[in-house]
Amino acid sequence: MKGKLQKYSFLESKAKIEYFCAYQERCHSEVSKKLYDWGLAPDQVDALLADLIQNNFLNEGRFAESYVSGKFRMKKWGRNKIRLHLKQKKVNEYSIKKALESIDDEEYLECLELLIQKKYKEAKGNKWEKRQKTYSFLVHKGYESSVVQDALDRLISL
């Protein structure tokens, strides 16, 4: 089987991948996939990744912090869903743990409570069905089931 035809020279690839990483935070797996898609050989990919890390274009900890911040503040995801998505991007456990610690517990609970109030008001059915729909929605959003259960008990009485 023939290898992929190289799309860009090594120097062109270096310039393009530096721009790619400077534009937005990227994870290692995303960058290496892009380089392999361009048809670069494994030794060239390794050399470029090392150069990107050395010149601070690529930083997994910084990527994880940015990802956590964006997904929590913009999409209102819970810790479980964020962790799962970072693992799918092959981010190391230390970076994931450190980034998730940046979420303020008080802010996390406030966000959860706002989502509970909004979803419970929108849900149709009797009190029990509305509670179940709200619970399912929040667990699917990545919030821990015990935290959701406690918040529901506090905010909604059956």
PyMOL CGO cylinders between C-alpha atoms (Angstrom):
from pymol import cmd
from pymol.cgo import CYLINDER

trace = [
    CYLINDER, 0.00, 0.00, 0.00, 1.36, 3.42, -0.94, 0.3, 1, 1, 1, 1, 1, 1,
    CYLINDER, 1.36, 3.42, -0.94, 1.63, 6.22, 1.62, 0.3, 1, 1, 1, 1, 1, 1,
    CYLINDER, 1.63, 6.22, 1.62, -0.34, 9.42, 1.24, 0.3, 1, 1, 1, 1, 1, 1,
    CYLINDER, -0.34, 9.42, 1.24, 1.05, 11.92, -1.21, 0.3, 1, 1, 1, 1, 1, 1,
    CYLINDER, 1.05, 11.92, -1.21, 2.69, 14.76, 0.71, 0.3, 1, 1, 1, 1, 1, 1,
    CYLINDER, 2.69, 14.76, 0.71, 0.54, 17.87, 0.28, 0.3, 1, 1, 1, 1, 1, 1,
    CYLINDER, 0.54, 17.87, 0.28, 3.09, 20.45, 1.51, 0.3, 1, 1, 1, 1, 1, 1,
    CYLINDER, 3.09, 20.45, 1.51, 6.86, 20.58, 1.96, 0.3, 1, 1, 1, 1, 1, 1,
    CYLINDER, 6.86, 20.58, 1.96, 8.25, 20.35, 5.47, 0.3, 1, 1, 1, 1, 1, 1,
    CYLINDER, 8.25, 20.35, 5.47, 8.77, 24.12, 5.71, 0.3, 1, 1, 1, 1, 1, 1,
    CYLINDER, 8.77, 24.12, 5.71, 5.33, 24.90, 4.27, 0.3, 1, 1, 1, 1, 1, 1,
    CYLINDER, 5.33, 24.90, 4.27, 3.83, 22.46, 6.75, 0.3, 1, 1, 1, 1, 1, 1,
    CYLINDER, 3.83, 22.46, 6.75, 5.71, 24.12, 9.60, 0.3, 1, 1, 1, 1, 1, 1,
    CYLINDER, 5.71, 24.12, 9.60, 4.39, 27.58, 8.68, 0.3, 1, 1, 1, 1, 1, 1,
    CYLINDER, 4.39, 27.58, 8.68, 0.82, 26.33, 8.17, 0.3, 1, 1, 1, 1, 1, 1,
    CYLINDER, 0.82, 26.33, 8.17, 0.70, 24.32, 11.39, 0.3, 1, 1, 1, 1, 1, 1,
    CYLINDER, 0.70, 24.32, 11.39, 2.14, 27.22, 13.40, 0.3, 1, 1, 1, 1, 1, 1,
    CYLINDER, 2.14, 27.22, 13.40, -0.66, 29.43, 12.05, 0.3, 1, 1, 1, 1, 1, 1,
    CYLINDER, -0.66, 29.43, 12.05, -3.18, 26.65, 12.78, 0.3, 1, 1, 1, 1, 1, 1,
    CYLINDER, -3.18, 26.65, 12.78, -2.00, 26.50, 16.42, 0.3, 1, 1, 1, 1, 1, 1,
    CYLINDER, -2.00, 26.50, 16.42, -1.69, 30.28, 16.85, 0.3, 1, 1, 1, 1, 1, 1,
    CYLINDER, -1.69, 30.28, 16.85, -5.26, 30.85, 15.63, 0.3, 1, 1, 1, 1, 1, 1,
    CYLINDER, -5.26, 30.85, 15.63, -6.83, 28.70, 18.38, 0.3, 1, 1, 1, 1, 1, 1,
    CYLINDER, -6.83, 28.70, 18.38, -5.69, 26.39, 21.17, 0.3, 1, 1, 1, 1, 1, 1,
    CYLINDER, -5.69, 26.39, 21.17, -5.21, 22.84, 19.84, 0.3, 1, 1, 1, 1, 1, 1,
    CYLINDER, -5.21, 22.84, 19.84, -4.54, 19.45, 21.39, 0.3, 1, 1, 1, 1, 1, 1,
    CYLINDER, -4.54, 19.45, 21.39, -1.66, 17.20, 20.34, 0.3, 1, 1, 1, 1, 1, 1,
    CYLINDER, -1.66, 17.20, 20.34, -3.90, 14.58, 18.71, 0.3, 1, 1, 1, 1, 1, 1,
    CYLINDER, -3.90, 14.58, 18.71, -5.69, 17.19, 16.58, 0.3, 1, 1, 1, 1, 1, 1,
    CYLINDER, -5.69, 17.19, 16.58, -2.40, 18.65, 15.34, 0.3, 1, 1, 1, 1, 1, 1,
    CYLINDER, -2.40, 18.65, 15.34, -0.77, 15.29, 14.62, 0.3, 1, 1, 1, 1, 1, 1,
    CYLINDER, -0.77, 15.29, 14.62, -3.90, 14.12, 12.75, 0.3, 1, 1, 1, 1, 1, 1,
    CYLINDER, -3.90, 14.12, 12.75, -3.76, 17.27, 10.61, 0.3, 1, 1, 1, 1, 1, 1,
    CYLINDER, -3.76, 17.27, 10.61, -0.07, 16.68, 9.84, 0.3, 1, 1, 1, 1, 1, 1,
    CYLINDER, -0.07, 16.68, 9.84, -0.67, 13.03, 8.91, 0.3, 1, 1, 1, 1, 1, 1,
    CYLINDER, -0.67, 13.03, 8.91, -3.57, 14.14, 6.71, 0.3, 1, 1, 1, 1, 1, 1,
    CYLINDER, -3.57, 14.14, 6.71, -1.12, 16.37, 4.88, 0.3, 1, 1, 1, 1, 1, 1,
    CYLINDER, -1.12, 16.37, 4.88, 0.94, 13.27, 4.10, 0.3, 1, 1, 1, 1, 1, 1,
    CYLINDER, 0.94, 13.27, 4.10, 3.94, 13.94, 6.35, 0.3, 1, 1, 1, 1, 1, 1,
    CYLINDER, 3.94, 13.94, 6.35, 6.07, 11.04, 7.51, 0.3, 1, 1, 1, 1, 1, 1,
    CYLINDER, 6.07, 11.04, 7.51, 6.02, 10.04, 11.20, 0.3, 1, 1, 1, 1, 1, 1,
    CYLINDER, 6.02, 10.04, 11.20, 9.52, 11.42, 11.81, 0.3, 1, 1, 1, 1, 1, 1,
    CYLINDER, 9.52, 11.42, 11.81, 8.51, 14.77, 10.28, 0.3, 1, 1, 1, 1, 1, 1,
    CYLINDER, 8.51, 14.77, 10.28, 5.35, 14.86, 12.40, 0.3, 1, 1, 1, 1, 1, 1,
    CYLINDER, 5.35, 14.86, 12.40, 7.36, 14.15, 15.54, 0.3, 1, 1, 1, 1, 1, 1,
    CYLINDER, 7.36, 14.15, 15.54, 9.87, 16.88, 14.64, 0.3, 1, 1, 1, 1, 1, 1,
    CYLINDER, 9.87, 16.88, 14.64, 7.11, 19.42, 14.03, 0.3, 1, 1, 1, 1, 1, 1,
    CYLINDER, 7.11, 19.42, 14.03, 5.28, 18.50, 17.24, 0.3, 1, 1, 1, 1, 1, 1,
    CYLINDER, 5.28, 18.50, 17.24, 8.50, 18.88, 19.24, 0.3, 1, 1, 1, 1, 1, 1,
    CYLINDER, 8.50, 18.88, 19.24, 9.13, 22.27, 17.61, 0.3, 1, 1, 1, 1, 1, 1,
    CYLINDER, 9.13, 22.27, 17.61, 5.57, 23.43, 18.32, 0.3, 1, 1, 1, 1, 1, 1,
    CYLINDER, 5.57, 23.43, 18.32, 5.86, 22.42, 21.97, 0.3, 1, 1, 1, 1, 1, 1,
    CYLINDER, 5.86, 22.42, 21.97, 9.29, 24.01, 22.34, 0.3, 1, 1, 1, 1, 1, 1,
    CYLINDER, 9.29, 24.01, 22.34, 8.07, 27.30, 20.82, 0.3, 1, 1, 1, 1, 1, 1,
    CYLINDER, 8.07, 27.30, 20.82, 4.90, 27.21, 22.94, 0.3, 1, 1, 1, 1, 1, 1,
    CYLINDER, 4.90, 27.21, 22.94, 2.48, 26.95, 20.00, 0.3, 1, 1, 1, 1, 1, 1,
    CYLINDER, 2.48, 26.95, 20.00, 1.22, 23.72, 21.51, 0.3, 1, 1, 1, 1, 1, 1,
    CYLINDER, 1.22, 23.72, 21.51, 0.55, 23.33, 25.22, 0.3, 1, 1, 1, 1, 1, 1,
    CYLINDER, 0.55, 23.33, 25.22, -1.78, 20.58, 26.41, 0.3, 1, 1, 1, 1, 1, 1,
    CYLINDER, -1.78, 20.58, 26.41, -2.41, 22.15, 29.82, 0.3, 1, 1, 1, 1, 1, 1,
    CYLINDER, -2.41, 22.15, 29.82, -3.31, 25.48, 28.24, 0.3, 1, 1, 1, 1, 1, 1,
    CYLINDER, -3.31, 25.48, 28.24, -5.58, 23.69, 25.74, 0.3, 1, 1, 1, 1, 1, 1,
    CYLINDER, -5.58, 23.69, 25.74, -7.38, 21.80, 28.53, 0.3, 1, 1, 1, 1, 1, 1,
    CYLINDER, -7.38, 21.80, 28.53, -7.93, 25.00, 30.55, 0.3, 1, 1, 1, 1, 1, 1,
    CYLINDER, -7.93, 25.00, 30.55, -9.29, 26.81, 27.51, 0.3, 1, 1, 1, 1, 1, 1,
    CYLINDER, -9.29, 26.81, 27.51, -11.54, 23.88, 26.57, 0.3, 1, 1, 1, 1, 1, 1,
    CYLINDER, -11.54, 23.88, 26.57, -12.93, 23.54, 30.10, 0.3, 1, 1, 1, 1, 1, 1,
    CYLINDER, -12.93, 23.54, 30.10, -13.57, 27.25, 30.39, 0.3, 1, 1, 1, 1, 1, 1,
    CYLINDER, -13.57, 27.25, 30.39, -15.36, 27.44, 27.04, 0.3, 1, 1, 1, 1, 1, 1,
    CYLINDER, -15.36, 27.44, 27.04, -17.51, 24.35, 27.45, 0.3, 1, 1, 1, 1, 1, 1,
    CYLINDER, -17.51, 24.35, 27.45, -18.55, 25.26, 30.99, 0.3, 1, 1, 1, 1, 1, 1,
    CYLINDER, -18.55, 25.26, 30.99, -19.20, 28.97, 30.47, 0.3, 1, 1, 1, 1, 1, 1,
    CYLINDER, -19.20, 28.97, 30.47, -20.67, 28.86, 26.97, 0.3, 1, 1, 1, 1, 1, 1,
    CYLINDER, -20.67, 28.86, 26.97, -22.36, 25.47, 26.68, 0.3, 1, 1, 1, 1, 1, 1,
    CYLINDER, -22.36, 25.47, 26.68, -23.01, 24.93, 30.40, 0.3, 1, 1, 1, 1, 1, 1,
    CYLINDER, -23.01, 24.93, 30.40, -21.53, 21.42, 30.32, 0.3, 1, 1, 1, 1, 1, 1,
    CYLINDER, -21.53, 21.42, 30.32, -20.88, 19.55, 33.55, 0.3, 1, 1, 1, 1, 1, 1,
    CYLINDER, -20.88, 19.55, 33.55, -17.54, 18.11, 34.63, 0.3, 1, 1, 1, 1, 1, 1,
    CYLINDER, -17.54, 18.11, 34.63, -18.30, 14.55, 33.48, 0.3, 1, 1, 1, 1, 1, 1,
    CYLINDER, -18.30, 14.55, 33.48, -19.04, 15.53, 29.88, 0.3, 1, 1, 1, 1, 1, 1,
    CYLINDER, -19.04, 15.53, 29.88, -16.02, 17.83, 29.69, 0.3, 1, 1, 1, 1, 1, 1,
    CYLINDER, -16.02, 17.83, 29.69, -13.76, 15.08, 31.09, 0.3, 1, 1, 1, 1, 1, 1,
    CYLINDER, -13.76, 15.08, 31.09, -15.11, 12.57, 28.56, 0.3, 1, 1, 1, 1, 1, 1,
    CYLINDER, -15.11, 12.57, 28.56, -14.53, 14.89, 25.61, 0.3, 1, 1, 1, 1, 1, 1,
    CYLINDER, -14.53, 14.89, 25.61, -11.00, 15.73, 26.74, 0.3, 1, 1, 1, 1, 1, 1,
    CYLINDER, -11.00, 15.73, 26.74, -10.23, 12.01, 27.06, 0.3, 1, 1, 1, 1, 1, 1,
    CYLINDER, -10.23, 12.01, 27.06, -11.53, 11.50, 23.51, 0.3, 1, 1, 1, 1, 1, 1,
    CYLINDER, -11.53, 11.50, 23.51, -9.04, 14.14, 22.41, 0.3, 1, 1, 1, 1, 1, 1,
    CYLINDER, -9.04, 14.14, 22.41, -6.31, 12.12, 24.17, 0.3, 1, 1, 1, 1, 1, 1,
    CYLINDER, -6.31, 12.12, 24.17, -5.45, 14.84, 26.68, 0.3, 1, 1, 1, 1, 1, 1,
    CYLINDER, -5.45, 14.84, 26.68, -3.47, 13.45, 29.63, 0.3, 1, 1, 1, 1, 1, 1,
    CYLINDER, -3.47, 13.45, 29.63, -5.23, 12.89, 32.96, 0.3, 1, 1, 1, 1, 1, 1,
    CYLINDER, -5.23, 12.89, 32.96, -3.09, 15.40, 34.85, 0.3, 1, 1, 1, 1, 1, 1,
    CYLINDER, -3.09, 15.40, 34.85, -4.04, 18.23, 32.47, 0.3, 1, 1, 1, 1, 1, 1,
    CYLINDER, -4.04, 18.23, 32.47, -7.71, 17.25, 32.63, 0.3, 1, 1, 1, 1, 1, 1,
    CYLINDER, -7.71, 17.25, 32.63, -7.71, 17.19, 36.44, 0.3, 1, 1, 1, 1, 1, 1,
    CYLINDER, -7.71, 17.19, 36.44, -5.88, 20.51, 36.69, 0.3, 1, 1, 1, 1, 1, 1,
    CYLINDER, -5.88, 20.51, 36.69, -8.21, 22.19, 34.18, 0.3, 1, 1, 1, 1, 1, 1,
    CYLINDER, -8.21, 22.19, 34.18, -11.38, 20.89, 35.86, 0.3, 1, 1, 1, 1, 1, 1,
    CYLINDER, -11.38, 20.89, 35.86, -10.15, 22.32, 39.17, 0.3, 1, 1, 1, 1, 1, 1,
    CYLINDER, -10.15, 22.32, 39.17, -10.36, 25.77, 37.58, 0.3, 1, 1, 1, 1, 1, 1,
    CYLINDER, -10.36, 25.77, 37.58, -14.18, 25.57, 37.67, 0.3, 1, 1, 1, 1, 1, 1,
    CYLINDER, -14.18, 25.57, 37.67, -15.34, 27.38, 40.80, 0.3, 1, 1, 1, 1, 1, 1,
    CYLINDER, -15.34, 27.38, 40.80, -17.63, 25.13, 42.87, 0.3, 1, 1, 1, 1, 1, 1,
    CYLINDER, -17.63, 25.13, 42.87, -19.98, 27.98, 43.71, 0.3, 1, 1, 1, 1, 1, 1,
    CYLINDER, -19.98, 27.98, 43.71, -20.28, 29.02, 40.07, 0.3, 1, 1, 1, 1, 1, 1,
    CYLINDER, -20.28, 29.02, 40.07, -20.82, 25.37, 39.09, 0.3, 1, 1, 1, 1, 1, 1,
    CYLINDER, -20.82, 25.37, 39.09, -23.73, 24.99, 41.53, 0.3, 1, 1, 1, 1, 1, 1,
    CYLINDER, -23.73, 24.99, 41.53, -25.25, 28.33, 40.47, 0.3, 1, 1, 1, 1, 1, 1,
    CYLINDER, -25.25, 28.33, 40.47, -25.16, 27.22, 36.85, 0.3, 1, 1, 1, 1, 1, 1,
    CYLINDER, -25.16, 27.22, 36.85, -26.71, 23.88, 37.78, 0.3, 1, 1, 1, 1, 1, 1,
    CYLINDER, -26.71, 23.88, 37.78, -29.50, 25.58, 39.71, 0.3, 1, 1, 1, 1, 1, 1,
    CYLINDER, -29.50, 25.58, 39.71, -30.28, 27.93, 36.82, 0.3, 1, 1, 1, 1, 1, 1,
    CYLINDER, -30.28, 27.93, 36.82, -30.46, 24.98, 34.44, 0.3, 1, 1, 1, 1, 1, 1,
    CYLINDER, -30.46, 24.98, 34.44, -32.74, 23.12, 36.86, 0.3, 1, 1, 1, 1, 1, 1,
    CYLINDER, -32.74, 23.12, 36.86, -35.12, 26.04, 37.12, 0.3, 1, 1, 1, 1, 1, 1,
    CYLINDER, -35.12, 26.04, 37.12, -35.20, 26.59, 33.37, 0.3, 1, 1, 1, 1, 1, 1,
    CYLINDER, -35.20, 26.59, 33.37, -35.64, 22.92, 32.42, 0.3, 1, 1, 1, 1, 1, 1,
    CYLINDER, -35.64, 22.92, 32.42, -38.20, 22.20, 35.14, 0.3, 1, 1, 1, 1, 1, 1,
    CYLINDER, -38.20, 22.20, 35.14, -40.32, 25.15, 33.98, 0.3, 1, 1, 1, 1, 1, 1,
    CYLINDER, -40.32, 25.15, 33.98, -40.15, 23.96, 30.31, 0.3, 1, 1, 1, 1, 1, 1,
    CYLINDER, -40.15, 23.96, 30.31, -40.83, 20.28, 31.03, 0.3, 1, 1, 1, 1, 1, 1,
    CYLINDER, -40.83, 20.28, 31.03, -44.31, 18.90, 30.51, 0.3, 1, 1, 1, 1, 1, 1,
    CYLINDER, -44.31, 18.90, 30.51, -46.13, 16.43, 32.73, 0.3, 1, 1, 1, 1, 1, 1,
    CYLINDER, -46.13, 16.43, 32.73, -46.79, 16.02, 36.44, 0.3, 1, 1, 1, 1, 1, 1,
    CYLINDER, -46.79, 16.02, 36.44, -44.22, 16.95, 39.10, 0.3, 1, 1, 1, 1, 1, 1,
    CYLINDER, -44.22, 16.95, 39.10, -42.58, 13.52, 39.03, 0.3, 1, 1, 1, 1, 1, 1,
    CYLINDER, -42.58, 13.52, 39.03, -42.22, 13.48, 35.22, 0.3, 1, 1, 1, 1, 1, 1,
    CYLINDER, -42.22, 13.48, 35.22, -40.88, 17.03, 35.18, 0.3, 1, 1, 1, 1, 1, 1,
    CYLINDER, -40.88, 17.03, 35.18, -38.33, 16.11, 37.85, 0.3, 1, 1, 1, 1, 1, 1,
    CYLINDER, -38.33, 16.11, 37.85, -37.23, 13.00, 35.90, 0.3, 1, 1, 1, 1, 1, 1,
    CYLINDER, -37.23, 13.00, 35.90, -36.89, 14.96, 32.65, 0.3, 1, 1, 1, 1, 1, 1,
    CYLINDER, -36.89, 14.96, 32.65, -34.87, 17.64, 34.44, 0.3, 1, 1, 1, 1, 1, 1,
    CYLINDER, -34.87, 17.64, 34.44, -32.64, 15.02, 36.08, 0.3, 1, 1, 1, 1, 1, 1,
    CYLINDER, -32.64, 15.02, 36.08, -32.02, 13.19, 32.78, 0.3, 1, 1, 1, 1, 1, 1,
    CYLINDER, -32.02, 13.19, 32.78, -31.26, 16.44, 30.97, 0.3, 1, 1, 1, 1, 1, 1,
    CYLINDER, -31.26, 16.44, 30.97, -28.66, 17.49, 33.54, 0.3, 1, 1, 1, 1, 1, 1,
    CYLINDER, -28.66, 17.49, 33.54, -26.94, 14.12, 33.75, 0.3, 1, 1, 1, 1, 1, 1,
    CYLINDER, -26.94, 14.12, 33.75, -26.75, 14.12, 29.95, 0.3, 1, 1, 1, 1, 1, 1,
    CYLINDER, -26.75, 14.12, 29.95, -25.19, 17.60, 30.16, 0.3, 1, 1, 1, 1, 1, 1,
    CYLINDER, -25.19, 17.60, 30.16, -22.44, 16.04, 32.27, 0.3, 1, 1, 1, 1, 1, 1,
    CYLINDER, -22.44, 16.04, 32.27, -23.40, 16.98, 35.79, 0.3, 1, 1, 1, 1, 1, 1,
    CYLINDER, -23.40, 16.98, 35.79, -22.72, 14.39, 38.49, 0.3, 1, 1, 1, 1, 1, 1,
    CYLINDER, -22.72, 14.39, 38.49, -25.89, 12.46, 39.38, 0.3, 1, 1, 1, 1, 1, 1,
    CYLINDER, -25.89, 12.46, 39.38, -25.44, 12.92, 43.14, 0.3, 1, 1, 1, 1, 1, 1,
    CYLINDER, -25.44, 12.92, 43.14, -24.96, 16.69, 42.74, 0.3, 1, 1, 1, 1, 1, 1,
    CYLINDER, -24.96, 16.69, 42.74, -28.04, 16.89, 40.50, 0.3, 1, 1, 1, 1, 1, 1,
    CYLINDER, -28.04, 16.89, 40.50, -30.08, 14.83, 42.94, 0.3, 1, 1, 1, 1, 1, 1,
    CYLINDER, -30.08, 14.83, 42.94, -29.06, 17.04, 45.89, 0.3, 1, 1, 1, 1, 1, 1,
    CYLINDER, -29.06, 17.04, 45.89, -29.87, 20.22, 43.95, 0.3, 1, 1, 1, 1, 1, 1,
    CYLINDER, -29.87, 20.22, 43.95, -33.24, 18.86, 42.84, 0.3, 1, 1, 1, 1, 1, 1,
    CYLINDER, -33.24, 18.86, 42.84, -34.09, 17.91, 46.44, 0.3, 1, 1, 1, 1, 1, 1,
    CYLINDER, -34.09, 17.91, 46.44, -33.17, 21.40, 47.58, 0.3, 1, 1, 1, 1, 1, 1,
    CYLINDER, -33.17, 21.40, 47.58, -35.04, 23.28, 44.84, 0.3, 1, 1, 1, 1, 1, 1,
    CYLINDER, -35.04, 23.28, 44.84, -38.03, 21.10, 43.98, 0.3, 1, 1, 1, 1, 1, 1,
    CYLINDER, -38.03, 21.10, 43.98, -40.27, 19.38, 46.46, 0.3, 1, 1, 1, 1, 1, 1,
    CYLINDER, -40.27, 19.38, 46.46, -42.58, 16.59, 45.38, 0.3, 1, 1, 1, 1, 1, 1,
]
cmd.load_cgo(trace, "trace")
